[in-house]
Amino acid sequence: MLIDIRDITKVYEMGEEKVHALSGVTLAVERGEYLAIMGPSGSGKSTLMNLIGCLDTPTSGSYVLNGREVGKMSDDELAAIRNQEIGFVFQTFNLLPRTNALHQVELPLVYSGLARKERRERAVRALEAVGLTDRMNHHPSELSGGQRQRVAIARALINDPSILLADEPTGNLDSQTGAEIMALVDELNARGNTIVLVTHEEDIAAHARRIVRLLDGKVRDDGPNERPAARARAAAAAPATG
């Protein structure tokens, strides 16, 4: 079991008021799964994403990531987990404006203590994997939105993480570019990467093999996604052309 979350709660204190962002969420994710977490604003999906990504810790309950209890880790151990076990892809790309694509991707390896030559070689391979061989020396201002997100994905994958955690990865992209990014995410899952996708868009969640829907801090529904299978059946049934 890669992710084993059991009965977690998250309570925020807002002055004298307590906000229950998560109330008894249980979730298990196997290695290699492709999971979408959905829910309206205020449902708890962002809080759950932060907990999965070890950006926050639960108020109560248990979260075991790759066999390790997250709640018992020190700040340094949590930082190491974020660097080595989880690759983050955000809606806003989170790229450094004055740094070229190659150095952006290489950056997480600096904290891993690798030699410069090996860092550079791995960053080149990561950019090749996302189709940006010819943009390695370009800065974010010289890249399209889709290219920036590809750089962010390459950076997220550089440490060979256990999980690729994507938060609204197409939110700042036009529909065609978003489709290209989702095709890349699909390909990464086909290669064996575990994908956890946080989104409010049904067409983005339709790429996942499983959908978890949250409402008021609780899991309302958790099951396989039938839409990809339905599309495949429709394509198979369509008459041949040409």
C-alpha positions as CSV (number, residue, x, y, z in Angstrom):
1,M,0.0,0.0,0.0
2,L,1.5,3.3,-1.0
3,I,-1.0,5.7,0.7
4,D,-2.9,4.4,3.7
5,I,-5.1,7.2,5.3
6,R,-7.4,6.1,8.1
7,D,-10.0,8.2,9.8
8,I,-8.1,11.5,9.5
9,T,-9.6,14.8,10.6
10,K,-8.3,18.3,10.1
11,V,-9.5,21.2,12.3
12,Y,-8.5,24.8,11.8
13,E,-8.9,27.3,14.6
14,M,-10.2,30.6,13.2
15,G,-10.2,32.8,16.3
16,E,-12.8,31.3,18.6
17,E,-14.3,29.3,15.8
18,K,-13.2,25.8,14.8
19,V,-13.5,24.8,11.1
20,H,-13.6,21.0,10.4
21,A,-12.0,20.8,7.0
22,L,-11.9,17.0,7.1
23,S,-14.0,14.7,9.2
24,G,-13.0,11.1,9.3
25,V,-11.6,10.5,5.8
26,T,-10.2,7.1,5.0
27,L,-8.4,6.5,1.7
28,A,-6.1,3.8,0.4
29,V,-4.0,4.1,-2.8
30,E,-2.0,1.3,-4.4
31,R,1.3,1.9,-6.3
32,G,0.6,2.7,-9.9
33,E,-3.0,4.0,-9.4
34,Y,-4.4,7.0,-11.2
35,L,-6.7,8.8,-8.8
36,A,-8.7,12.0,-9.1
37,I,-10.0,13.8,-6.0
38,M,-13.0,16.0,-6.7
39,G,-15.3,18.2,-4.8
40,P,-16.8,21.7,-4.7
41,S,-15.1,24.7,-3.0
42,G,-15.0,24.0,0.7
43,S,-15.3,20.2,0.3
44,G,-11.9,19.6,1.8
45,K,-10.0,18.5,-1.4
46,S,-7.3,21.1,-1.0
47,T,-6.8,20.1,2.6
48,L,-6.6,16.5,1.7
49,M,-4.0,17.3,-1.0
50,N,-1.9,19.2,1.5
51,L,-2.0,16.2,3.9
52,I,-1.1,13.7,1.1
53,G,1.7,16.0,0.1
54,C,3.0,16.3,3.6
55,L,2.6,20.1,3.4
56,D,0.3,19.7,6.5
57,T,-0.4,17.1,9.2
58,P,-3.8,15.8,10.4
59,T,-5.4,16.8,13.6
60,S,-6.2,13.1,14.3
61,G,-6.1,9.8,12.5
62,S,-3.3,8.0,10.7
63,Y,-1.4,8.6,7.5
64,V,1.1,6.0,6.4
65,L,3.1,6.9,3.2
66,N,5.1,4.1,1.7
67,G,5.2,2.3,5.0
68,R,6.1,5.3,7.2
69,E,3.8,7.1,9.7
70,V,3.8,10.7,8.6
71,G,2.4,12.0,11.9
72,K,5.6,10.8,13.7
73,M,8.0,12.6,11.5
74,S,10.1,15.6,12.4
75,D,10.1,18.7,10.2
76,D,13.4,17.6,8.6
77,E,12.0,14.2,7.8
78,L,8.8,15.7,6.3
79,A,11.0,18.0,4.1
80,A,12.9,14.9,2.9
81,I,9.7,13.1,2.1
82,R,8.4,16.1,0.1
83,N,11.7,16.2,-1.8
84,Q,12.1,12.5,-2.5
85,E,8.7,10.8,-2.3
86,I,6.3,13.4,-3.8
87,G,6.5,15.3,-7.1
88,F,4.3,18.4,-7.1
89,V,2.6,20.0,-10.1
90,F,0.6,23.2,-9.5
91,Q,-1.8,25.2,-11.5
92,T,0.6,28.3,-11.4
93,F,3.7,26.3,-12.5
94,N,5.8,27.8,-9.6
95,L,8.9,28.4,-11.8
96,L,11.7,30.8,-11.0
97,P,11.5,33.7,-13.5
98,R,15.3,34.1,-14.0
99,T,16.2,30.4,-14.3
100,N,16.3,28.4,-17.4
101,A,14.3,25.1,-17.9
102,L,17.4,22.9,-17.3
103,H,18.3,24.6,-14.0
104,Q,14.6,24.6,-12.9
105,V,14.5,20.8,-13.2
106,E,17.9,20.3,-11.7
107,L,17.0,22.3,-8.5
108,P,15.5,19.5,-6.4
109,L,18.6,17.4,-6.9
110,V,20.8,20.1,-5.4
111,Y,19.2,19.3,-2.0
112,S,19.9,15.6,-2.6
113,G,23.6,16.1,-2.6
114,L,24.2,14.7,-6.1
115,A,27.3,15.7,-8.1
116,R,26.8,18.5,-10.7
117,K,27.4,16.2,-13.7
118,E,24.9,13.6,-12.6
119,R,22.3,16.4,-11.7
120,R,22.7,17.8,-15.2
121,E,22.4,14.4,-16.9
122,R,19.2,13.5,-15.0
123,A,17.7,16.9,-15.7
124,V,18.4,16.6,-19.4
125,R,16.7,13.1,-19.5
126,A,13.7,14.5,-17.6
127,L,13.2,17.3,-20.1
128,E,13.6,14.8,-22.9
129,A,10.8,12.7,-21.4
130,V,8.4,15.6,-21.5
131,G,9.3,16.7,-25.0
132,L,11.4,19.8,-24.3
133,T,14.8,18.9,-25.7
134,D,14.9,22.1,-27.7
135,R,13.8,24.4,-24.8
136,M,16.3,23.5,-22.1
137,N,18.0,26.9,-22.1
138,H,14.9,28.9,-22.3
139,H,13.5,31.0,-19.4
140,P,9.8,30.9,-18.4
141,S,9.1,34.1,-20.2
142,E,10.3,32.5,-23.4
143,L,8.0,29.4,-23.0
144,S,4.3,28.9,-23.6
145,G,2.0,27.9,-20.8
146,G,2.0,24.3,-21.9
147,Q,5.8,24.3,-22.0
148,R,6.1,25.8,-18.6
149,Q,3.8,23.1,-17.2
150,R,6.0,20.5,-18.9
151,V,9.0,22.0,-17.2
152,A,7.1,21.7,-13.9
153,I,6.3,18.1,-14.6
154,A,9.9,17.3,-15.4
155,R,11.0,18.9,-12.2
156,A,8.4,16.9,-10.2
157,L,9.7,13.7,-11.7
158,I,13.4,14.3,-11.3
159,N,13.7,12.5,-8.0
160,D,11.7,9.5,-9.2
161,P,9.0,10.2,-6.6
162,S,6.5,7.6,-5.3
163,I,3.6,10.0,-6.1
164,L,3.0,12.7,-8.7
165,L,0.5,15.1,-7.0
166,A,-1.1,17.4,-9.5
167,D,-3.3,20.3,-8.3
168,E,-5.5,21.7,-11.1
169,P,-2.6,21.1,-13.6
170,T,-4.5,22.6,-16.6
171,G,-6.2,25.4,-14.7
172,N,-4.1,28.2,-16.4
173,L,-4.0,26.6,-19.9
174,D,-6.3,26.7,-22.9
175,S,-8.3,23.6,-23.7
176,Q,-6.0,22.3,-26.5
177,T,-2.8,22.8,-24.4
178,G,-4.6,21.3,-21.4
179,A,-5.5,18.2,-23.4
180,E,-1.8,17.9,-24.4
181,I,-0.7,18.1,-20.7
182,M,-3.3,15.5,-19.7
183,A,-2.1,13.2,-22.5
184,L,1.4,13.5,-21.0
185,V,0.0,12.7,-17.5
186,D,-1.8,9.7,-18.9
187,E,1.4,8.5,-20.5
188,L,3.3,8.9,-17.2
189,N,0.7,6.7,-15.5
190,A,1.0,4.1,-18.3
191,R,4.8,4.0,-17.5
192,G,4.0,3.1,-13.9
193,N,3.9,6.5,-12.1
194,T,1.3,6.9,-9.3
195,I,-0.9,9.9,-10.1
196,V,-3.1,11.8,-7.6
197,L,-5.0,14.5,-9.4
198,V,-6.9,17.2,-7.6
199,T,-9.5,19.0,-9.8
200,H,-13.0,20.4,-9.9
201,E,-13.3,19.7,-13.6
202,E,-15.1,16.6,-14.8
203,D,-13.3,16.4,-18.1
204,I,-9.9,16.4,-16.3
205,A,-11.0,13.8,-13.7
206,A,-12.3,11.6,-16.6
207,H,-8.6,10.8,-17.4
208,A,-8.2,9.0,-14.0
209,R,-9.1,5.4,-13.4
210,R,-10.7,6.1,-10.0
211,I,-12.5,9.1,-8.7
212,V,-12.9,10.1,-5.0
213,R,-15.6,12.8,-4.4
214,L,-15.6,14.8,-1.2
215,L,-18.4,16.8,0.3
216,D,-18.3,18.7,3.6
217,G,-15.0,17.1,4.6
218,K,-16.1,13.6,4.0
219,V,-15.8,11.0,1.3
220,R,-19.1,11.0,-0.5
221,D,-18.1,8.5,-3.2
222,D,-15.1,6.4,-4.1
223,G,-15.1,4.1,-7.1
224,P,-13.7,3.3,-10.5
225,N,-14.2,5.8,-13.3
226,E,-16.3,4.3,-16.1
227,R,-15.8,7.1,-18.6
228,P,-12.5,6.1,-20.1
229,A,-13.8,2.6,-20.6
230,A,-17.0,4.0,-22.2
231,R,-14.9,6.1,-24.6
232,A,-12.8,3.0,-25.5
233,R,-16.0,1.0,-26.2
234,A,-17.4,3.8,-28.3
235,A,-14.2,4.1,-30.3
236,A,-14.2,0.4,-30.9
237,A,-17.8,0.4,-32.0
238,A,-17.3,3.4,-34.4
239,P,-17.3,2.5,-38.1
240,A,-13.9,2.6,-39.8
241,T,-13.2,5.6,-42.1
242,G,-10.9,6.2,-45.0
